[in-house]
Amino acid sequence: MHCPFCHHADTKVLDSRVGDDGGSVRRRRQCLACKERFTTVELMPLAVVKRSGATEPFHREKAVAGARKACKGRPVTEDDLACLGQAVEDALRGLGQAEVPAHEVGLAILAPLRELDEVAYLRFASVYKAFESAEDFEAEIAQLRTHRAEQLTELVEGRDPQPTTG
């Protein structure tokens, strides 16, 4: 680690703490040459294991791109999609694994997309879950209605609606 002040190559770690998300480590460092202190944050690398067995780094933008296609023509902003991307990454990092199957990425997209826009959710789910008939859509719509009714009940009873997974 090079010092950001004098660019000396030798520093020592004064303190290390795991981040709240469990996917990062915060280190307080001191340069051995100029004695300046600085903080570094190290993120746990997150990789996606594809069906072929190949592994590639997780890219939030790839997850958002799929959701963006489903949201085309819907009242969803880029800020909404950025928040969805953060929620997906947080969910995947919350699994506590360095490598996650590609299937888990799709599942991580479904829940926040359902909360964002039900029509976009159905579009995404129809591709992700490989719907083959109108009955598949009807079953998914029935699940959406059940989910919405449960949320309404929780709100009426004064409880915060619980986030659910896809």
PAKOLKE-88037 format. One record per residue (C-alpha): y, z, x; residue number from 1; residue in three letters. Coordinates in nm, 4 decimals, decimal comma. Each point is the difference from the previous one (the first is absolute). Example, Ala and Ser with C-alpha at 12.3 -4.5 7.8 and 13.67 -1.06 7.14 Angstrom:
BEGIN
{{-0,4500; 0,7800; 1,2300}; 1; Ala}
{{0,3440; -0,0660; 0,1370}; 2; Ser}
END
This chain:
BEGIN
{{0,0000; 0,0000; 0,0000}; 1; Met}
{{0,3299; -0,1074; 0,1504}; 2; His}
{{0,3071; 0,2187; -0,0494}; 3; Cys}
{{0,2482; -0,1740; -0,2358}; 4; Pro}
{{0,2895; 0,1462; 0,2023}; 5; Phe}
{{-0,0844; -0,0714; 0,3659}; 6; Cys}
{{-0,3157; -0,2128; -0,0426}; 7; His}
{{-0,1994; 0,2267; 0,2306}; 8; His}
{{-0,3728; -0,0506; -0,0557}; 9; Ala}
{{-0,1046; 0,3658; -0,0001}; 10; Asp}
{{0,0545; 0,2317; -0,2960}; 11; Thr}
{{-0,1743; 0,3104; -0,1228}; 12; Lys}
{{-0,0918; 0,0950; -0,3548}; 13; Val}
{{0,1633; 0,3255; -0,1122}; 14; Leu}
{{-0,1345; 0,0106; -0,3559}; 15; Asp}
{{-0,2313; -0,2082; -0,2223}; 16; Ser}
{{-0,0291; 0,0154; -0,3777}; 17; Arg}
{{-0,2025; -0,1992; -0,2465}; 18; Val}
{{0,2209; -0,1677; -0,2605}; 19; Gly}
{{-0,0158; 0,0990; -0,3662}; 20; Asp}
{{-0,1885; -0,3188; -0,0799}; 21; Asp}
{{-0,2676; 0,0743; 0,2588}; 22; Gly}
{{0,0399; -0,3502; 0,1388}; 23; Gly}
{{0,2601; 0,0735; 0,2635}; 24; Ser}
{{0,0666; 0,2352; 0,2887}; 25; Val}
{{0,3509; 0,1165; 0,0907}; 26; Arg}
{{0,0452; 0,0886; 0,3662}; 27; Arg}
{{0,2991; 0,1726; 0,1578}; 28; Arg}
{{0,0294; -0,1193; 0,3602}; 29; Arg}
{{0,2108; 0,0755; 0,3056}; 30; Gln}
{{0,0742; -0,2365; 0,2853}; 31; Cys}
{{-0,1053; 0,1469; 0,3349}; 32; Leu}
{{0,2853; -0,1796; 0,1789}; 33; Ala}
{{0,3130; 0,0481; -0,2161}; 34; Cys}
{{-0,1314; 0,2920; -0,2136}; 35; Lys}
{{0,1167; -0,1674; -0,3251}; 36; Glu}
{{-0,2112; 0,0667; -0,3091}; 37; Arg}
{{-0,1062; -0,2546; -0,2590}; 38; Phe}
{{-0,2499; -0,0404; -0,2811}; 39; Thr}
{{-0,2692; -0,2610; -0,0461}; 40; Thr}
{{-0,2049; -0,0707; -0,3103}; 41; Val}
{{-0,3429; -0,1512; 0,0456}; 42; Glu}
{{-0,1625; -0,1647; -0,3015}; 43; Leu}
{{-0,3737; -0,0118; -0,0468}; 44; Met}
{{-0,1007; -0,3649; 0,0120}; 45; Pro}
{{-0,1362; -0,1197; -0,3312}; 46; Leu}
{{-0,2446; -0,2884; -0,0041}; 47; Ala}
{{-0,1593; -0,1962; -0,2834}; 48; Val}
{{-0,3673; -0,0957; 0,0175}; 49; Val}
{{-0,0443; -0,3347; -0,1704}; 50; Lys}
{{-0,3139; -0,1071; -0,1867}; 51; Arg}
{{-0,1020; -0,2094; 0,3006}; 52; Ser}
{{0,0011; 0,3151; 0,2120}; 53; Gly}
{{0,3086; -0,1056; 0,1943}; 54; Ala}
{{0,2683; 0,2648; 0,0475}; 55; Thr}
{{0,3729; -0,0619; -0,0055}; 56; Glu}
{{0,3037; 0,2275; -0,0032}; 57; Pro}
{{0,1306; 0,1030; -0,3420}; 58; Phe}
{{0,3199; -0,1842; -0,0900}; 59; His}
{{0,1920; 0,1438; -0,2919}; 60; Arg}
{{0,1622; -0,3378; -0,0651}; 61; Glu}
{{-0,3397; -0,1615; -0,0651}; 62; Lys}
{{-0,0725; 0,2603; -0,2686}; 63; Ala}
{{0,3451; -0,0522; -0,1502}; 64; Val}
{{-0,0445; -0,3799; 0,0062}; 65; Ala}
{{-0,2964; 0,0204; -0,2379}; 66; Gly}
{{0,1898; 0,2293; -0,2338}; 67; Ala}
{{0,3058; -0,2268; 0,0221}; 68; Arg}
{{-0,2046; -0,2948; -0,1285}; 69; Lys}
{{-0,1207; 0,2084; -0,2937}; 70; Ala}
{{0,3610; 0,1038; -0,0720}; 71; Cys}
{{0,1384; -0,3533; -0,0029}; 72; Lys}
{{0,2257; -0,0419; -0,3035}; 73; Gly}
{{-0,0126; 0,3736; -0,0782}; 74; Arg}
{{0,2945; 0,2442; 0,0169}; 75; Pro}
{{-0,1101; 0,1422; 0,3359}; 76; Val}
{{0,2438; 0,0262; 0,2914}; 77; Thr}
{{-0,0633; -0,0272; 0,3728}; 78; Glu}
{{0,0822; 0,3717; 0,0220}; 79; Asp}
{{-0,2761; 0,0682; -0,2534}; 80; Asp}
{{-0,2412; -0,2016; 0,2132}; 81; Leu}
{{0,1097; 0,1810; 0,3156}; 82; Ala}
{{-0,0730; 0,3321; -0,1708}; 83; Cys}
{{-0,3367; -0,1338; -0,1114}; 84; Leu}
{{-0,0762; -0,1024; 0,3595}; 85; Gly}
{{0,0874; 0,3495; 0,1218}; 86; Gln}
{{-0,2197; 0,1547; -0,2709}; 87; Ala}
{{-0,2915; -0,2226; 0,1018}; 88; Val}
{{0,0373; 0,0880; 0,3682}; 89; Glu}
{{0,0343; 0,3715; -0,0816}; 90; Asp}
{{-0,3153; -0,0132; -0,2134}; 91; Ala}
{{-0,1957; -0,1730; 0,2756}; 92; Leu}
{{0,1240; 0,2393; 0,2690}; 93; Arg}
{{-0,0822; 0,2861; -0,2355}; 94; Gly}
{{-0,3658; -0,1012; 0,0241}; 95; Leu}
{{0,0131; 0,1322; 0,3570}; 96; Gly}
{{-0,1872; -0,2954; 0,1443}; 97; Gln}
{{0,1108; -0,2300; 0,2796}; 98; Ala}
{{-0,1852; -0,2908; -0,1616}; 99; Glu}
{{-0,0130; -0,0715; -0,3725}; 100; Val}
{{-0,2004; -0,2691; -0,1781}; 101; Pro}
{{0,2055; -0,2851; -0,1464}; 102; Ala}
{{-0,1306; 0,1055; -0,3412}; 103; His}
{{0,1881; 0,3320; 0,0360}; 104; Glu}
{{0,3268; -0,1864; 0,0557}; 105; Val}
{{-0,0422; -0,1751; -0,3348}; 106; Gly}
{{-0,0802; 0,3288; -0,1726}; 107; Leu}
{{0,3061; 0,1593; 0,1597}; 108; Ala}
{{0,2179; -0,2778; -0,1456}; 109; Ile}
{{-0,1322; 0,0285; -0,3558}; 110; Leu}
{{0,1280; 0,3485; -0,0919}; 111; Ala}
{{0,3648; -0,0382; 0,1077}; 112; Pro}
{{0,0102; -0,3540; -0,1408}; 113; Leu}
{{-0,1233; 0,1290; -0,3381}; 114; Arg}
{{0,2868; 0,2512; -0,0019}; 115; Glu}
{{0,2495; -0,2663; 0,1055}; 116; Leu}
{{-0,0844; -0,2791; -0,2456}; 117; Asp}
{{-0,3052; -0,0257; -0,2281}; 118; Glu}
{{0,0111; -0,3796; -0,0243}; 119; Val}
{{0,0109; -0,0356; 0,3790}; 120; Ala}
{{-0,2815; 0,2546; 0,0189}; 121; Tyr}
{{-0,2150; -0,2117; -0,2327}; 122; Leu}
{{0,0726; -0,3118; 0,2038}; 123; Arg}
{{-0,0951; 0,1739; 0,3244}; 124; Phe}
{{-0,3041; 0,1718; -0,1518}; 125; Ala}
{{-0,1261; -0,3275; -0,1477}; 126; Ser}
{{-0,0166; -0,1529; 0,3476}; 127; Val}
{{-0,1009; 0,3137; 0,1913}; 128; Tyr}
{{-0,2735; 0,0998; -0,2462}; 129; Lys}
{{-0,1006; -0,3655; -0,0550}; 130; Ala}
{{0,0346; -0,0069; -0,3787}; 131; Phe}
{{-0,2282; -0,2643; -0,1467}; 132; Glu}
{{0,0754; 0,0196; -0,3722}; 133; Ser}
{{0,2460; 0,1093; -0,2649}; 134; Ala}
{{-0,2187; 0,3069; -0,0481}; 135; Glu}
{{0,0829; 0,1092; 0,3552}; 136; Asp}
{{0,3703; -0,0135; -0,0885}; 137; Phe}
{{-0,0601; 0,1864; -0,3256}; 138; Glu}
{{-0,1875; 0,2778; 0,1810}; 139; Ala}
{{0,2784; 0,0361; 0,2570}; 140; Glu}
{{0,2660; 0,0061; -0,2730}; 141; Ile}
{{-0,1960; 0,2740; -0,1782}; 142; Ala}
{{0,0008; 0,2025; 0,3243}; 143; Gln}
{{0,3765; -0,0557; 0,0316}; 144; Leu}
{{0,0533; 0,1285; -0,3527}; 145; Arg}
{{-0,2145; 0,3066; 0,0688}; 146; Thr}
{{0,1918; 0,0695; 0,3199}; 147; His}
{{0,3347; -0,0369; -0,1797}; 148; Arg}
{{-0,1138; 0,2343; -0,2804}; 149; Ala}
{{-0,1117; 0,2618; 0,2563}; 150; Glu}
{{0,3389; -0,0193; 0,1730}; 151; Gln}
{{0,1821; 0,0367; -0,3306}; 152; Leu}
{{-0,2117; 0,3036; -0,0894}; 153; Thr}
{{0,0788; 0,1606; 0,3365}; 154; Glu}
{{0,3727; -0,0600; -0,0501}; 155; Leu}
{{-0,0057; 0,1439; -0,3538}; 156; Val}
{{-0,1858; 0,3077; 0,1260}; 157; Glu}
{{0,2627; 0,0474; 0,2703}; 158; Gly}
{{-0,2249; -0,0867; 0,2929}; 159; Arg}
{{0,0866; -0,2542; 0,2658}; 160; Asp}
{{-0,2198; -0,3074; -0,0405}; 161; Pro}
{{-0,2573; -0,0012; 0,2761}; 162; Gln}
{{-0,0162; -0,3069; 0,2229}; 163; Pro}
{{-0,3319; -0,1745; -0,0304}; 164; Thr}
{{-0,1923; -0,2396; 0,2153}; 165; Thr}
{{-0,0888; -0,3536; -0,1060}; 166; Gly}
END
